[in-house]
Amino acid sequence: MKKFILFVLISSLSLMASEIEIKDAYVRASPPGIPNTAAFMEIINHTNKDISLIKVNTAISKAAELHTHDMKDGIMKMYQVPEIVIAAKGKTVLKPGGFHIMIIGLNQALKEDQKVTLEMGFSNEESITIEMPIKSVMNGMMHKGMNHDEHMKHMNHNQ
């Protein structure tokens, strides 16, 4: 009985060890000649306070930035944001056409079935390092208001 109680206690502690949970994370594969890509995921906040993703680091590129998309003058435009807020007891989904992590200046093309590592820093001073699979370029490529050619132009932007 004591072993069972100890197991339950240890299991409970490990579940609550992190205030932030990352699910369904992946990086989009990059075709040869395309220097940029993006990372997508679901970020869940288990606390009673809003927490923001404020920085991302990776060894696979020159830079990693937080981005989003908005319709402006009938055109979908992508731009950098200083933070991505995850509401208290809520979640924020990073997805094509919305918030995402833009990975700029890749050191090499990323191929499907490889893995990459990102280190994410949050406003609560928590840092999470996650290994993410690389998925096909066409996964989620087509989204509302942007065809393939337009999306590739956005993927190829330099700031």
ROBAZA-879701 format. One record per residue (C-alpha): residue number from 1; x, y, z. Coordinates in steps of 0.1 Angstrom, whole numbers. Example, Ala and Ser with C-alpha at 12.3 -4.5 7.8 and 13.67 -1.06 7.14 Angstrom:
<sites>
<site><num>1</num><x>123</x><y>-45</y><z>78</z></site>
<site><num>2</num><x>137</x><y>-11</y><z>71</z></site>
</sites>
This chain:
<sites>
<site><num>1</num><x>0</x><y>0</y><z>0</z></site>
<site><num>2</num><x>28</x><y>24</y><z>9</z></site>
<site><num>3</num><x>44</x><y>18</y><z>-26</z></site>
<site><num>4</num><x>11</x><y>26</y><z>-43</z></site>
<site><num>5</num><x>7</x><y>58</y><z>-24</z></site>
<site><num>6</num><x>43</x><y>68</y><z>-32</z></site>
<site><num>7</num><x>38</x><y>60</y><z>-69</z></site>
<site><num>8</num><x>6</x><y>82</y><z>-70</z></site>
<site><num>9</num><x>24</x><y>110</y><z>-52</z></site>
<site><num>10</num><x>54</x><y>109</y><z>-76</z></site>
<site><num>11</num><x>31</x><y>107</y><z>-106</z></site>
<site><num>12</num><x>12</x><y>137</y><z>-94</z></site>
<site><num>13</num><x>44</x><y>157</y><z>-90</z></site>
<site><num>14</num><x>56</x><y>149</y><z>-125</z></site>
<site><num>15</num><x>23</x><y>160</y><z>-140</z></site>
<site><num>16</num><x>25</x><y>193</y><z>-123</z></site>
<site><num>17</num><x>63</x><y>198</y><z>-127</z></site>
<site><num>18</num><x>57</x><y>221</y><z>-157</z></site>
<site><num>19</num><x>33</x><y>249</y><z>-158</z></site>
<site><num>20</num><x>33</x><y>247</y><z>-196</z></site>
<site><num>21</num><x>25</x><y>217</y><z>-218</z></site>
<site><num>22</num><x>34</x><y>214</y><z>-255</z></site>
<site><num>23</num><x>14</x><y>191</y><z>-277</z></site>
<site><num>24</num><x>13</x><y>181</y><z>-314</z></site>
<site><num>25</num><x>45</x><y>200</y><z>-322</z></site>
<site><num>26</num><x>62</x><y>198</y><z>-356</z></site>
<site><num>27</num><x>84</x><y>218</y><z>-380</z></site>
<site><num>28</num><x>75</x><y>220</y><z>-417</z></site>
<site><num>29</num><x>100</x><y>204</y><z>-441</z></site>
<site><num>30</num><x>117</x><y>229</y><z>-464</z></site>
<site><num>31</num><x>123</x><y>223</y><z>-501</z></site>
<site><num>32</num><x>158</x><y>229</y><z>-514</z></site>
<site><num>33</num><x>165</x><y>266</y><z>-519</z></site>
<site><num>34</num><x>139</x><y>278</y><z>-494</z></site>
<site><num>35</num><x>158</x><y>294</y><z>-465</z></site>
<site><num>36</num><x>128</x><y>296</y><z>-440</z></site>
<site><num>37</num><x>103</x><y>274</y><z>-425</z></site>
<site><num>38</num><x>78</x><y>274</y><z>-395</z></site>
<site><num>39</num><x>70</x><y>255</y><z>-364</z></site>
<site><num>40</num><x>35</x><y>247</y><z>-351</z></site>
<site><num>41</num><x>21</x><y>233</y><z>-319</z></site>
<site><num>42</num><x>-5</x><y>236</y><z>-292</z></site>
<site><num>43</num><x>7</x><y>253</y><z>-260</z></site>
<site><num>44</num><x>-13</x><y>247</y><z>-228</z></site>
<site><num>45</num><x>-11</x><y>269</y><z>-197</z></site>
<site><num>46</num><x>-19</x><y>250</y><z>-165</z></site>
<site><num>47</num><x>-16</x><y>280</y><z>-142</z></site>
<site><num>48</num><x>-40</x><y>307</y><z>-130</z></site>
<site><num>49</num><x>-21</x><y>335</y><z>-148</z></site>
<site><num>50</num><x>-16</x><y>343</y><z>-184</z></site>
<site><num>51</num><x>19</x><y>333</y><z>-196</z></site>
<site><num>52</num><x>35</x><y>344</y><z>-229</z></site>
<site><num>53</num><x>60</x><y>327</y><z>-252</z></site>
<site><num>54</num><x>86</x><y>354</y><z>-255</z></site>
<site><num>55</num><x>116</x><y>338</y><z>-273</z></site>
<site><num>56</num><x>127</x><y>308</y><z>-293</z></site>
<site><num>57</num><x>163</x><y>296</y><z>-300</z></site>
<site><num>58</num><x>175</x><y>268</y><z>-323</z></site>
<site><num>59</num><x>207</x><y>257</y><z>-338</z></site>
<site><num>60</num><x>191</x><y>249</y><z>-372</z></site>
<site><num>61</num><x>189</x><y>285</y><z>-383</z></site>
<site><num>62</num><x>202</x><y>320</y><z>-380</z></site>
<site><num>63</num><x>170</x><y>332</y><z>-362</z></site>
<site><num>64</num><x>137</x><y>321</y><z>-348</z></site>
<site><num>65</num><x>109</x><y>347</y><z>-344</z></site>
<site><num>66</num><x>73</x><y>347</y><z>-332</z></site>
<site><num>67</num><x>49</x><y>356</y><z>-360</z></site>
<site><num>68</num><x>12</x><y>358</y><z>-369</z></site>
<site><num>69</num><x>-9</x><y>366</y><z>-400</z></site>
<site><num>70</num><x>-37</x><y>392</y><z>-405</z></site>
<site><num>71</num><x>-58</x><y>403</y><z>-434</z></site>
<site><num>72</num><x>-49</x><y>438</y><z>-444</z></site>
<site><num>73</num><x>-64</x><y>455</y><z>-474</z></site>
<site><num>74</num><x>-76</x><y>421</y><z>-486</z></site>
<site><num>75</num><x>-42</x><y>405</y><z>-485</z></site>
<site><num>76</num><x>-29</x><y>380</y><z>-459</z></site>
<site><num>77</num><x>2</x><y>395</y><z>-443</z></site>
<site><num>78</num><x>27</x><y>379</y><z>-420</z></site>
<site><num>79</num><x>45</x><y>399</y><z>-393</z></site>
<site><num>80</num><x>67</x><y>395</y><z>-362</z></site>
<site><num>81</num><x>51</x><y>398</y><z>-327</z></site>
<site><num>82</num><x>68</x><y>404</y><z>-294</z></site>
<site><num>83</num><x>50</x><y>376</y><z>-276</z></site>
<site><num>84</num><x>23</x><y>349</y><z>-280</z></site>
<site><num>85</num><x>-1</x><y>349</y><z>-250</z></site>
<site><num>86</num><x>-14</x><y>316</y><z>-235</z></site>
<site><num>87</num><x>-44</x><y>325</y><z>-213</z></site>
<site><num>88</num><x>-46</x><y>312</y><z>-177</z></site>
<site><num>89</num><x>-60</x><y>276</y><z>-177</z></site>
<site><num>90</num><x>-62</x><y>279</y><z>-215</z></site>
<site><num>91</num><x>-43</x><y>270</y><z>-247</z></site>
<site><num>92</num><x>-30</x><y>287</y><z>-278</z></site>
<site><num>93</num><x>-26</x><y>269</y><z>-311</z></site>
<site><num>94</num><x>3</x><y>278</y><z>-334</z></site>
<site><num>95</num><x>-9</x><y>269</y><z>-369</z></site>
<site><num>96</num><x>-6</x><y>278</y><z>-405</z></site>
<site><num>97</num><x>-24</x><y>311</y><z>-411</z></site>
<site><num>98</num><x>-21</x><y>321</y><z>-374</z></site>
<site><num>99</num><x>5</x><y>323</y><z>-347</z></site>
<site><num>100</num><x>36</x><y>303</y><z>-355</z></site>
<site><num>101</num><x>74</x><y>302</y><z>-349</z></site>
<site><num>102</num><x>92</x><y>315</y><z>-380</z></site>
<site><num>103</num><x>126</x><y>298</y><z>-385</z></site>
<site><num>104</num><x>147</x><y>321</y><z>-406</z></site>
<site><num>105</num><x>180</x><y>314</y><z>-424</z></site>
<site><num>106</num><x>181</x><y>276</y><z>-423</z></site>
<site><num>107</num><x>216</x><y>260</y><z>-421</z></site>
<site><num>108</num><x>203</x><y>232</y><z>-444</z></site>
<site><num>109</num><x>171</x><y>219</y><z>-460</z></site>
<site><num>110</num><x>149</x><y>201</y><z>-435</z></site>
<site><num>111</num><x>136</x><y>167</y><z>-446</z></site>
<site><num>112</num><x>106</x><y>148</y><z>-435</z></site>
<site><num>113</num><x>113</x><y>122</y><z>-408</z></site>
<site><num>114</num><x>142</x><y>141</y><z>-393</z></site>
<site><num>115</num><x>139</x><y>158</y><z>-359</z></site>
<site><num>116</num><x>149</x><y>193</y><z>-347</z></site>
<site><num>117</num><x>153</x><y>209</y><z>-313</z></site>
<site><num>118</num><x>138</x><y>242</y><z>-302</z></site>
<site><num>119</num><x>143</x><y>260</y><z>-269</z></site>
<site><num>120</num><x>113</x><y>281</y><z>-259</z></site>
<site><num>121</num><x>114</x><y>308</y><z>-232</z></site>
<site><num>122</num><x>82</x><y>319</y><z>-214</z></site>
<site><num>123</num><x>73</x><y>350</y><z>-194</z></site>
<site><num>124</num><x>71</x><y>329</y><z>-162</z></site>
<site><num>125</num><x>109</x><y>322</y><z>-166</z></site>
<site><num>126</num><x>102</x><y>286</y><z>-176</z></site>
<site><num>127</num><x>123</x><y>273</y><z>-205</z></site>
<site><num>128</num><x>112</x><y>242</y><z>-224</z></site>
<site><num>129</num><x>135</x><y>224</y><z>-249</z></site>
<site><num>130</num><x>115</x><y>202</y><z>-272</z></site>
<site><num>131</num><x>125</x><y>178</y><z>-300</z></site>
<site><num>132</num><x>101</x><y>181</y><z>-329</z></site>
<site><num>133</num><x>95</x><y>160</y><z>-360</z></site>
<site><num>134</num><x>97</x><y>175</y><z>-394</z></site>
<site><num>135</num><x>66</x><y>170</y><z>-415</z></site>
<site><num>136</num><x>59</x><y>173</y><z>-452</z></site>
<site><num>137</num><x>58</x><y>208</y><z>-468</z></site>
<site><num>138</num><x>23</x><y>202</y><z>-480</z></site>
<site><num>139</num><x>9</x><y>195</y><z>-445</z></site>
<site><num>140</num><x>-13</x><y>225</y><z>-438</z></site>
<site><num>141</num><x>2</x><y>244</y><z>-468</z></site>
<site><num>142</num><x>-31</x><y>254</y><z>-482</z></site>
<site><num>143</num><x>-51</x><y>276</y><z>-459</z></site>
<site><num>144</num><x>-78</x><y>302</y><z>-462</z></site>
<site><num>145</num><x>-68</x><y>332</y><z>-482</z></site>
<site><num>146</num><x>-34</x><y>320</y><z>-494</z></site>
<site><num>147</num><x>-25</x><y>297</y><z>-522</z></site>
<site><num>148</num><x>7</x><y>277</y><z>-525</z></site>
<site><num>149</num><x>27</x><y>303</y><z>-545</z></site>
<site><num>150</num><x>17</x><y>331</y><z>-521</z></site>
<site><num>151</num><x>26</x><y>309</y><z>-491</z></site>
<site><num>152</num><x>60</x><y>301</y><z>-505</z></site>
<site><num>153</num><x>67</x><y>339</y><z>-510</z></site>
<site><num>154</num><x>59</x><y>344</y><z>-473</z></site>
<site><num>155</num><x>80</x><y>314</y><z>-463</z></site>
<site><num>156</num><x>109</x><y>330</y><z>-483</z></site>
<site><num>157</num><x>107</x><y>365</y><z>-467</z></site>
<site><num>158</num><x>137</x><y>380</y><z>-451</z></site>
<site><num>159</num><x>135</x><y>405</y><z>-422</z></site>
</sites>
